[in-house]
Amino acid sequence: MKTPKIQVSQEEWDAKLLQCFYHHKDVPMWRLTECVDLDDMKPLLRVPRQAHLSMTVTAFISRYIPKLGKILWELDESKTSNVLAALKSSRLDTLKGQYLNKEKMNLRRKESQDNTRISIMSNKRREYNAKSNGRDWGVCR
């Protein structure tokens, strides 16, 4: 049975993020978005992408919203209402520069695999040549 999807406002989302940051540090992001459709959350700020759902709330905030993370680490829980009021008028969003599209990620992965394959082959060739020329001290004749 599927859970029904609900709509979330920006204030509710921010309050949920802060509450989990202070009370449930090890909760994965997918728990926060479990009853919410990520496509419906696109107009909201400070929302995780699909790739972030396995991260904990603390890691997500610290890594992808570093300004907010720094503030939350310095302040205690009693200042949550002040932070929520500041976030209400803020345009602070998740970092965009660290995301890669799938094509770029696949190209980087392929280059890495090719480089690994080349280095393995060159090492094997070097070992074979050393054995063939009698320069490998690990081989007893």
Buried (B, 14 or more C-beta within 10 A) or exposed (E): EEEEEEEBEBEEBBBBBBBBBBEBEEBBBBEBBEEBEBEEBEEBBBBBEEEBBEBBBBBBBBBBBEEBBEBBEEEEEEBBEEBBEBBEEBEBEBEEEEEEEEEEEEEEEEEEEEEEEEEEEEEEEEEEEBEEEEEBEEEEE
